[in-house]
Amino acid sequence: MQNIMSAASEWLLPLIVGSILLFGFVKRVPIYNTFVDGAKGGFATSIKLIPHLVAMVVAVAVFDASGAMSILVKLLTPLLQWLHIPPEVAPMALLRPISGQGSLAFMVNIFGNSKQGPDSWLGMLASTMQASSDTTLYILTVYFGSVGIRKFRYAMGVGLLSDFVSVLASVFAVSLLSGMIHV
């Protein structure tokens, strides 16, 4: 089975690209010109995103450098313990809705500080949390901001709720799969 998956993964991207080119050829689409037009549009969009991106990166850096993250984790430790969320992953869980790179840095730090690295319970939990949540505030700031949407209160609430649920689900799933709880 692993050999089949490996072969499929090697050929999947060239197959998709080839299919798109063949479809465009059959439909008589000017493929190269269409690609260049799309690239021009993507470049214009990325120029619009830069101010939003810079603001988010600066805000995350200031929050972390000020020591506010450490204070927040200390204040939340009783709640985290009640929810069975290790305080070591709390900075990552708090930062993930804001910055993917920031939470990734905390995850790498967890890998280095836990006794068994990424294969430890904390490492698996951090990896699962990273993969099961998204950068909600980043998405709202960058994508909604680039198209001019200013009222995103409900989208933010739903996004943050889903991030919280993903943390709880990650703790449950890793605990279940590692044999710490039995259902």
HUJO-V316037 format. One record per residue. N is the residue number from 0. RES is the residue in one small letter. PHI is phi in degrees with one decimal (* if undefined). OMEGA is omega in whole degrees, -180 to 180 (* if undefined). NEAR is the number of other C-alpha atoms within 8 Angstrom. Layout:
n: (N | N)
res: (RES | RES)
phi: (PHI | PHI)
omega: (OMEGA | OMEGA)
near: (NEAR | NEAR)
This chain:
n: (0 | 1 | 2 | 3 | 4 | 5 | 6 | 7 | 8 | 9 | 10 | 11 | 12 | 13 | 14 | 15 | 16 | 17 | 18 | 19 | 20 | 21 | 22 | 23 | 24 | 25 | 26 | 27 | 28 | 29 | 30 | 31 | 32 | 33 | 34 | 35 | 36 | 37 | 38 | 39 | 40 | 41 | 42 | 43 | 44 | 45 | 46 | 47 | 48 | 49 | 50 | 51 | 52 | 53 | 54 | 55 | 56 | 57 | 58 | 59 | 60 | 61 | 62 | 63 | 64 | 65 | 66 | 67 | 68 | 69 | 70 | 71 | 72 | 73 | 74 | 75 | 76 | 77 | 78 | 79 | 80 | 81 | 82 | 83 | 84 | 85 | 86 | 87 | 88 | 89 | 90 | 91 | 92 | 93 | 94 | 95 | 96 | 97 | 98 | 99 | 100 | 101 | 102 | 103 | 104 | 105 | 106 | 107 | 108 | 109 | 110 | 111 | 112 | 113 | 114 | 115 | 116 | 117 | 118 | 119 | 120 | 121 | 122 | 123 | 124 | 125 | 126 | 127 | 128 | 129 | 130 | 131 | 132 | 133 | 134 | 135 | 136 | 137 | 138 | 139 | 140 | 141 | 142 | 143 | 144 | 145 | 146 | 147 | 148 | 149 | 150 | 151 | 152 | 153 | 154 | 155 | 156 | 157 | 158 | 159 | 160 | 161 | 162 | 163 | 164 | 165 | 166 | 167 | 168 | 169 | 170 | 171 | 172 | 173 | 174 | 175 | 176 | 177 | 178 | 179 | 180 | 181 | 182)
res: (m | q | n | i | m | s | a | a | s | e | w | l | l | p | l | i | v | g | s | i | l | l | f | g | f | v | k | r | v | p | i | y | n | t | f | v | d | g | a | k | g | g | f | a | t | s | i | k | l | i | p | h | l | v | a | m | v | v | a | v | a | v | f | d | a | s | g | a | m | s | i | l | v | k | l | l | t | p | l | l | q | w | l | h | i | p | p | e | v | a | p | m | a | l | l | r | p | i | s | g | q | g | s | l | a | f | m | v | n | i | f | g | n | s | k | q | g | p | d | s | w | l | g | m | l | a | s | t | m | q | a | s | s | d | t | t | l | y | i | l | t | v | y | f | g | s | v | g | i | r | k | f | r | y | a | m | g | v | g | l | l | s | d | f | v | s | v | l | a | s | v | f | a | v | s | l | l | s | g | m | i | h | v)
phi: (* | -65.1 | -64.6 | -65.3 | -63.9 | -64.8 | -64.8 | -63.7 | -68.9 | -71.1 | -100.0 | -64.7 | -63.1 | -59.9 | -66.0 | -64.6 | -61.5 | -61.6 | -65.0 | -63.3 | -63.2 | -64.5 | -61.7 | -62.5 | -64.3 | -63.3 | -82.7 | 60.3 | -86.6 | -70.8 | -59.2 | -63.6 | -62.8 | -64.0 | -63.4 | -64.1 | -61.4 | -64.6 | -65.0 | -62.0 | -63.4 | -64.4 | -65.6 | -62.4 | -64.6 | -65.7 | -64.2 | -66.0 | -77.8 | -55.4 | -59.4 | -65.6 | -65.1 | -62.1 | -60.6 | -67.4 | -63.4 | -64.7 | -61.5 | -65.6 | -63.0 | -65.9 | -61.3 | -72.4 | -67.9 | -74.9 | 88.1 | -63.5 | -63.8 | -61.8 | -63.8 | -62.8 | -64.2 | -62.5 | -66.8 | -88.3 | -54.9 | -60.1 | -66.2 | -61.8 | -64.7 | -63.2 | -86.5 | 63.5 | -100.8 | -62.1 | -58.8 | -64.5 | -96.6 | -60.0 | -59.6 | -66.3 | -65.3 | -73.3 | -86.1 | -56.7 | -65.2 | -97.2 | -145.6 | -67.2 | -68.1 | -63.8 | -69.6 | -64.1 | -63.1 | -65.8 | -64.4 | -62.7 | -64.8 | -63.3 | -59.2 | -74.2 | -92.8 | -80.8 | -62.0 | -114.8 | 71.9 | -66.3 | -88.6 | -75.9 | -60.2 | -63.5 | -63.6 | -66.5 | -64.6 | -61.6 | -64.1 | -67.2 | -63.7 | -63.0 | -81.3 | -99.8 | -125.4 | -135.6 | -87.3 | -55.7 | -67.9 | -63.0 | -61.5 | -63.2 | -65.9 | -76.5 | -75.7 | -67.2 | -63.8 | -70.1 | -106.9 | 85.3 | -79.5 | -108.2 | -103.4 | -130.2 | -57.5 | -70.1 | -63.1 | -66.9 | -60.8 | -66.7 | -63.3 | -68.0 | -62.2 | -66.4 | -64.8 | -63.5 | -62.9 | -66.1 | -66.4 | -62.5 | -65.8 | -64.3 | -60.4 | -62.9 | -63.8 | -68.2 | -64.1 | -64.9 | -71.3 | -90.7 | 85.6 | -75.1 | -129.7 | -123.8 | -109.6)
omega: (-179 | 178 | 179 | 179 | 180 | 179 | 180 | -179 | 178 | -175 | -174 | -178 | 177 | 178 | 179 | -180 | 178 | 179 | 179 | 179 | 179 | 179 | 178 | 179 | -179 | -180 | 179 | 177 | 175 | -168 | -177 | 180 | 178 | 178 | -179 | 177 | 177 | 178 | 177 | 178 | 178 | 178 | 179 | 178 | -179 | 176 | 178 | -176 | -172 | 180 | 180 | 180 | 179 | 180 | -179 | -179 | 180 | -179 | 179 | -179 | 180 | -180 | -179 | -177 | -178 | -177 | -179 | 180 | 179 | 179 | -180 | 179 | 178 | 179 | -177 | -175 | 178 | 178 | 179 | 179 | 179 | 179 | -179 | 176 | 180 | 180 | -179 | -179 | -178 | 178 | 179 | 180 | 180 | -176 | -176 | 178 | -177 | -172 | 177 | -180 | 179 | 179 | 177 | 178 | 177 | 178 | 178 | 176 | 176 | 178 | -178 | -175 | 179 | -171 | -175 | 177 | -175 | 180 | 177 | 179 | 178 | 179 | 178 | 179 | 180 | 179 | -180 | 178 | -179 | -176 | -172 | 179 | -178 | -179 | -172 | -177 | 176 | -180 | -180 | -178 | -173 | -174 | 178 | 179 | -177 | 179 | 173 | 178 | -177 | -178 | -178 | -178 | -177 | 177 | 179 | 179 | 180 | 180 | 179 | 175 | 179 | 176 | 178 | 179 | 180 | 176 | 179 | 179 | 178 | 178 | 180 | -176 | -179 | 177 | 179 | -177 | 178 | 176 | -179 | 175 | -180 | 180 | *)
near: (4 | 5 | 6 | 7 | 8 | 8 | 8 | 8 | 8 | 7 | 8 | 8 | 8 | 7 | 8 | 8 | 8 | 8 | 8 | 8 | 9 | 8 | 8 | 11 | 10 | 7 | 6 | 6 | 8 | 8 | 9 | 6 | 7 | 9 | 8 | 8 | 8 | 8 | 8 | 8 | 8 | 8 | 8 | 8 | 9 | 8 | 7 | 8 | 12 | 8 | 7 | 10 | 10 | 8 | 8 | 12 | 9 | 8 | 8 | 11 | 8 | 8 | 10 | 9 | 7 | 7 | 8 | 9 | 10 | 8 | 8 | 8 | 11 | 7 | 7 | 8 | 9 | 7 | 7 | 12 | 10 | 7 | 7 | 7 | 11 | 8 | 10 | 7 | 13 | 11 | 13 | 13 | 11 | 8 | 11 | 15 | 15 | 12 | 14 | 11 | 6 | 11 | 14 | 10 | 8 | 11 | 14 | 8 | 8 | 14 | 12 | 8 | 7 | 10 | 6 | 7 | 11 | 10 | 7 | 10 | 9 | 12 | 14 | 11 | 11 | 12 | 10 | 10 | 12 | 12 | 7 | 9 | 12 | 10 | 11 | 13 | 10 | 12 | 9 | 12 | 10 | 11 | 9 | 12 | 12 | 10 | 6 | 6 | 8 | 6 | 4 | 9 | 6 | 6 | 8 | 11 | 8 | 8 | 9 | 10 | 8 | 9 | 12 | 8 | 8 | 11 | 12 | 10 | 8 | 12 | 11 | 8 | 8 | 12 | 10 | 11 | 7 | 8 | 7 | 7 | 7 | 5 | 3)
